Amino acid sequence: MRTIFHLDLDAFFVSVERILDPTLKGKPVIVGGNPHGRGVVAACSYEARAYGLHSALPIRQAFKLCPDGIYLHGHYDEYVRFSHAVKNILSSYAPVIEQASIDEFYMDFTGCRKIYGSMFSFASKLQQEIKQKLSLPCSIGIGSNKTVAKIGSDCMKPMGITYIIPGMEKEFLSHMPVETIPGVGKVMLRELNNKGFYVIGDITKLSSYYWGSAYGKYGIDLWRKANGHGTEYLTIEREQKSISKETTFGADETSNEKVYEILFELTGKVCQTLRDEGFMASTINIKLRYSDFQTLIRSRTIKPTDDDKTVFENAKDLLMKAHTRRVGVRLIGVGVSKFSNFCEQEVLFEDDEVKRKKLFRAIDFLRRKYSYSIINFSR
């Protein structure tokens, strides 16, 4: 039997915001930006969820349900920093880690019982260490595969631990609503309910042949998950194909200068991530969405670089050529792709390029230690 942990950081964005500002504790906090804007809820505290709020809810609707909540734009750079800190703690214990997102991790502890003893007690130790060192609450699910472990981590939030005994997966899932299964969205939920399938146990009453005939490969996968089966091995490495940042304006933007100002900020963040990963990119992409939702994507291939100035100048040129309509801009984005590993050659005398690399290292260090806004590049 495999022993898979799924660790989910509880209300992660909100937890980080409360570390940055302790006065937010105990209050309904919503991360997602201007409550009168066009965005959606990125995360909300458990106090806010009591009003019916949840992730991906339109921010304006959230404000109607919870007008007294505290609405924040969030500090993404801080979320990344804390996520890295959590992974560093987990790396000191887990032989294999798969980071599924910024706030969730899978770990394979198969064969580690003689080292760590009871898996439930060890999960509690891990949970407390993250809480004590980083002030971040988390919940952990322990199962024989990734699907069961993920469902388990959501059962006892916040700061819960759920251990699904091997062989009891089907019974554990049977009374849960069908939407508990990862991959069952609103459309599928409605279809299942219309056919009389409300709990996971209803799915297991029919054979895999029925589900395969009705929904193909997806149906068979649904039946397997309902019976407690899932992927047993973690994906250790994933090839990163692109790095991008985008933003939606609170109101349609008609000022080109404002658009370029935001593009400049997005470019800086993309290039900092590029350098953090040790890559150089040879393709630059921009995304432009008008107020009527017409969306344009443009790209350009250049000599591999990780330089803010080079990326920004090319991104700005692409944007200027793409922005031909006298219509407000709703969204812009910039990204880089086609990576190559950065290799710095030792030189006897410093040239301008070497000095520039050292400058970026210093700037990146300060931004990671404090915040992105502590230093901005001048155009």
matplotlib code that plots the C-alpha trace (Angstrom):
import matplotlib.pyplot as plt

x = [0.0, 1.2, 1.1, 0.3, -0.1, -2.0, -1.2, -3.5, -2.8, -6.0, -7.3, -3.7, -3.9, -5.9, -3.5, -0.5, -2.4, -3.1, 0.6, 1.4, -1.4, -2.5, -5.5, -7.2, -7.5, -11.1, -12.6, -14.2, -11.3, -11.6, -8.7, -9.6, -9.4, -11.9, -15.3, -16.9, -14.7, -14.8, -12.7, -13.5, -12.8, -9.3, -9.6, -11.7, -11.5, -13.8, -15.6, -16.4, -17.5, -20.3, -21.9, -21.9, -18.7, -16.3, -13.4, -14.2, -17.4, -17.7, -16.3, -19.4, -21.7, -19.4, -19.8, -23.6, -23.4, -20.7, -20.6, -18.7, -15.9, -12.3, -11.4, -7.7, -5.8, -3.3, 0.4, 1.3, 5.0, 4.5, 2.3, 5.1, 7.7, 5.6, 4.9, 8.6, 9.1, 6.5, 8.1, 11.5, 10.1, 8.4, 11.6, 13.4, 11.0, 9.4, 11.4, 9.2, 7.1, 4.8, 3.6, 0.1, -0.4, 0.9, -1.0, -1.1, 1.5, 1.5, 4.1, 4.9, 5.8, 5.5, 7.9, 8.6, 6.7, 9.8, 11.4, 8.4, 6.2, 2.4, 1.5, -1.3, 1.0, 3.7, 1.1, 0.3, 4.0, 4.3, 1.2, 2.4, 5.9, 4.5, 2.2, 4.9, 7.6, 5.4, 2.1, 0.3, -2.6, -2.9, -5.0, -3.6, -5.2, -3.5, -4.6, -3.4, -3.6, -3.7, -7.5, -8.4, -5.7, -6.9, -10.5, -9.3, -7.5, -10.8, -12.8, -11.7, -10.7, -9.2, -6.2, -7.6, -6.0, -7.9, -6.4, -8.2, -7.5, -6.2, -9.1, -11.7, -11.6, -14.9, -16.7, -15.1, -16.4, -19.8, -21.9, -20.2, -21.9, -20.8, -19.3, -16.6, -14.9, -12.2, -13.2, -17.0, -18.0, -21.3, -22.4, -21.6, -23.1, -26.4, -26.4, -25.6, -28.3, -30.9, -30.2, -30.5, -26.9, -26.4, -23.8, -20.6, -22.1, -24.8, -22.1, -20.6, -23.9, -23.5, -20.7, -17.8, -19.3, -22.3, -20.1, -17.7, -20.7, -22.3, -19.2, -16.2, -12.8, -14.1, -16.9, -14.5, -12.3, -15.3, -16.2, -12.7, -12.5, -15.9, -14.5, -11.5, -8.9, -6.5, -3.0, -0.5, 2.7, 3.7, 4.9, 8.3, 9.2, 7.1, 8.7, 7.7, 6.6, 5.9, 5.9, 3.2, 1.4, -1.8, -4.1, -7.8, -8.4, -11.1, -12.6, -11.9, -8.6, -8.2, -4.8, -2.0, 0.5, -1.4, -1.5, 2.3, 2.9, 1.1, 2.8, 6.1, 5.2, 4.0, 7.2, 9.4, 7.6, 7.8, 11.6, 12.2, 10.5, 12.6, 15.8, 14.7, 14.2, 17.6, 16.1, 16.5, 13.6, 13.6, 9.8, 7.9, 4.1, 1.5, -2.2, -4.7, -8.4, -10.7, -13.8, -16.0, -13.9, -12.1, -8.8, -5.5, -2.3, 1.0, 4.4, 8.0, 11.2, 14.4, 17.8, 17.5, 17.3, 16.2, 16.6, 13.6, 14.5, 14.8, 11.5, 9.6, 10.8, 9.7, 6.4, 5.6, 6.3, 4.0, 1.3, 1.6, 1.2, -1.7, -3.6, -5.2, -8.8, -10.0, -11.7, -11.0, -8.7, -10.0, -7.0, -3.3, -0.8, 2.9, 4.6, 7.8, 8.5, 11.0, 13.4, 17.1, 19.2, 21.2, 25.0, 27.2, 30.7, 33.5, 35.3, 38.5, 37.2, 33.6, 31.7, 28.3, 26.5, 28.1, 27.4, 23.7, 23.5, 24.9, 22.4, 19.5, 20.7, 20.8, 17.3, 15.9, 17.4, 15.8, 12.4, 12.4, 13.4, 10.9, 8.4, 8.3, 7.4, 10.5, 12.4, 10.9, 12.8, 12.9, 11.8]
y = [0.0, 3.5, 6.2, 9.5, 12.8, 15.8, 19.0, 21.9, 25.4, 26.6, 29.9, 30.5, 34.0, 35.2, 33.5, 35.3, 38.7, 38.1, 37.5, 40.8, 42.6, 40.8, 43.2, 41.2, 38.1, 37.1, 39.4, 38.6, 39.0, 38.7, 38.7, 39.7, 43.4, 46.2, 45.0, 47.3, 46.0, 43.1, 40.5, 37.4, 36.2, 34.7, 33.6, 34.4, 33.8, 31.3, 34.3, 35.5, 32.1, 32.2, 34.9, 32.5, 33.6, 31.2, 31.3, 32.3, 34.2, 37.5, 40.2, 42.4, 39.6, 39.0, 42.6, 42.3, 39.3, 40.7, 44.5, 44.8, 42.5, 43.7, 43.6, 43.3, 43.2, 40.8, 40.4, 37.6, 37.9, 37.2, 34.2, 32.8, 33.4, 31.6, 28.8, 28.3, 28.3, 25.6, 23.4, 23.8, 22.4, 19.5, 18.7, 17.9, 15.0, 13.8, 11.6, 12.7, 15.9, 17.1, 20.7, 20.8, 24.5, 27.4, 26.2, 22.4, 19.6, 15.8, 13.8, 10.1, 8.5, 4.9, 2.8, 5.6, 4.2, 2.8, 6.2, 8.4, 6.0, 6.5, 8.4, 10.2, 11.4, 12.4, 14.4, 16.3, 17.0, 18.3, 20.5, 22.0, 22.7, 24.7, 26.5, 27.4, 28.4, 30.2, 30.8, 29.1, 26.6, 23.6, 20.4, 17.0, 14.0, 10.6, 7.9, 5.1, 7.4, 11.1, 11.3, 9.9, 11.9, 15.1, 14.5, 13.6, 16.9, 18.8, 16.9, 18.5, 22.1, 24.1, 22.5, 19.0, 15.6, 12.7, 9.3, 6.9, 3.3, 1.3, -0.9, 1.4, 4.0, 3.0, 3.1, 6.4, 8.1, 6.4, 9.0, 12.1, 14.2, 13.4, 16.9, 15.9, 13.9, 16.1, 16.9, 17.0, 20.5, 22.3, 20.8, 17.3, 17.7, 18.9, 15.9, 13.4, 14.8, 14.7, 11.0, 10.4, 10.3, 12.4, 10.7, 8.9, 5.5, 5.9, 5.9, 2.6, 0.8, 0.7, -1.0, 0.6, -0.6, 1.8, 4.8, 4.0, 3.7, 7.0, 9.2, 7.4, 7.7, 10.4, 8.1, 5.2, 7.6, 8.8, 5.3, 4.4, 7.5, 6.7, 3.3, 4.8, 4.3, 7.0, 7.8, 6.2, 7.9, 11.5, 13.7, 14.8, 17.3, 19.3, 21.1, 24.8, 26.0, 29.6, 32.4, 35.1, 37.8, 39.7, 42.2, 43.2, 46.9, 48.0, 50.2, 50.3, 52.0, 54.6, 56.1, 54.5, 55.8, 53.9, 50.7, 50.9, 51.6, 48.4, 46.5, 47.7, 46.4, 43.0, 42.7, 43.2, 40.5, 38.0, 38.7, 38.3, 34.9, 34.0, 34.8, 33.0, 29.8, 30.3, 30.5, 32.8, 33.2, 33.7, 34.3, 37.2, 37.2, 39.9, 39.7, 42.5, 42.4, 45.3, 46.3, 44.4, 41.3, 41.1, 39.5, 39.7, 37.7, 38.6, 37.1, 37.7, 35.6, 37.3, 36.4, 34.6, 37.1, 37.6, 41.4, 43.6, 46.3, 44.1, 42.2, 45.4, 47.2, 44.3, 43.8, 47.5, 47.4, 44.4, 46.1, 49.4, 47.6, 45.4, 48.3, 49.8, 50.4, 53.4, 51.3, 51.0, 48.2, 45.7, 43.4, 43.2, 40.5, 39.7, 36.3, 34.6, 31.1, 28.9, 28.6, 27.9, 27.5, 30.5, 30.0, 32.9, 32.9, 34.0, 37.1, 38.8, 42.3, 43.4, 44.6, 46.3, 43.0, 41.6, 44.7, 44.5, 40.9, 41.9, 44.8, 42.4, 40.0, 42.9, 44.1, 40.5, 40.0, 43.1, 42.4, 38.8, 40.0, 43.0, 43.3, 43.9, 47.6, 48.5, 49.0, 49.9, 50.3, 53.6, 53.7]
z = [0.0, -0.8, 1.8, 0.2, 2.1, 0.7, 2.6, 1.9, 3.4, 4.9, 3.4, 2.4, 0.9, 3.9, 6.3, 4.8, 4.9, 8.6, 9.2, 7.4, 9.3, 12.6, 13.0, 10.3, 12.6, 13.4, 10.7, 7.3, 4.9, 1.1, -1.3, -4.8, -5.2, -5.6, -4.4, -7.0, -9.8, -12.2, -10.5, -8.5, -5.0, -5.0, -1.3, 1.7, 5.4, 7.2, 8.8, 5.2, 4.1, 6.8, 4.5, 1.6, 0.0, -1.8, -4.3, -7.9, -6.7, -8.6, -6.3, -6.7, -5.7, -2.7, -1.6, -1.7, 0.5, 2.8, 2.6, 5.9, 4.8, 4.4, 0.7, -0.3, -3.5, -2.0, -2.0, -4.5, -4.0, -0.3, -1.1, -3.3, -0.5, 2.1, -0.3, -0.8, 2.9, 3.4, 0.7, 2.4, 5.6, 3.8, 1.8, 5.1, 5.7, 2.5, 0.0, -2.8, -3.1, -5.9, -5.6, -7.1, -6.7, -4.6, -1.5, -1.9, -1.8, -2.3, -0.4, -0.7, 2.6, 1.5, 3.5, 6.1, 9.0, 10.7, 10.5, 11.5, 13.4, 13.3, 10.2, 11.9, 14.7, 12.2, 10.2, 13.5, 14.0, 10.5, 10.9, 14.2, 12.8, 9.9, 12.3, 14.8, 12.3, 9.7, 11.5, 8.7, 9.4, 7.2, 6.8, 5.9, 4.2, 4.3, 1.9, -0.4, -3.5, -4.5, -5.0, -1.6, 0.2, -1.5, -0.5, 3.0, 3.5, 2.9, 5.5, 8.8, 7.8, 9.3, 11.0, 10.4, 9.8, 8.1, 7.8, 5.5, 6.5, 3.5, 2.2, 3.6, 0.8, -0.8, 2.5, 3.4, 0.2, -0.1, 1.8, 0.4, -2.2, -5.8, -6.2, -3.7, -6.5, -8.1, -11.7, -11.1, -12.1, -12.2, -15.5, -14.6, -11.1, -12.6, -15.0, -12.3, -10.0, -12.8, -13.2, -9.4, -8.4, -5.3, -3.2, -4.3, -3.3, -6.0, -8.6, -7.4, -7.7, -11.4, -13.4, -15.0, -18.3, -17.8, -17.0, -19.9, -22.3, -21.1, -20.7, -22.2, -20.5, -18.2, -17.0, -16.2, -14.3, -12.4, -11.5, -10.4, -8.1, -6.6, -5.7, -3.9, -6.7, -7.9, -9.0, -6.6, -7.8, -7.7, -10.6, -9.3, -12.0, -14.4, -17.3, -17.1, -20.5, -19.9, -17.3, -17.5, -15.6, -16.5, -14.9, -15.4, -15.1, -12.6, -15.3, -19.0, -19.5, -22.3, -21.3, -23.2, -20.6, -17.8, -19.9, -20.5, -16.8, -15.8, -18.6, -17.2, -13.7, -15.1, -17.1, -14.0, -12.1, -15.1, -15.4, -11.7, -11.8, -14.9, -13.1, -9.9, -12.1, -13.7, -17.2, -20.2, -22.7, -26.4, -27.0, -25.7, -25.7, -25.0, -24.4, -25.1, -24.3, -25.3, -23.3, -25.8, -25.0, -28.3, -27.4, -29.3, -28.6, -30.2, -29.9, -31.0, -31.0, -29.8, -28.6, -25.2, -22.3, -18.7, -18.9, -17.9, -20.3, -23.3, -22.5, -21.8, -25.0, -27.1, -25.2, -25.5, -29.2, -29.7, -27.7, -29.6, -32.9, -31.7, -30.0, -33.1, -32.0, -30.2, -27.6, -23.8, -22.7, -20.2, -19.7, -20.6, -20.0, -20.8, -20.8, -21.9, -23.2, -25.0, -22.1, -22.1, -19.0, -18.0, -18.1, -17.0, -18.3, -16.0, -17.3, -16.2, -16.5, -15.9, -18.9, -18.9, -19.2, -16.1, -14.1, -15.2, -14.0, -10.6, -10.4, -11.1, -8.4, -5.9, -6.9, -6.8, -3.3, -1.9, -3.5, -2.1, 1.3, 1.6, -1.3, -5.0, -4.7, -2.7, -6.0, -9.4, -12.6, -14.3, -17.9]

ax = plt.figure().add_subplot(projection="3d")
ax.plot(x, y, z, "-o")
ax.set_aspect("equal")
plt.show()
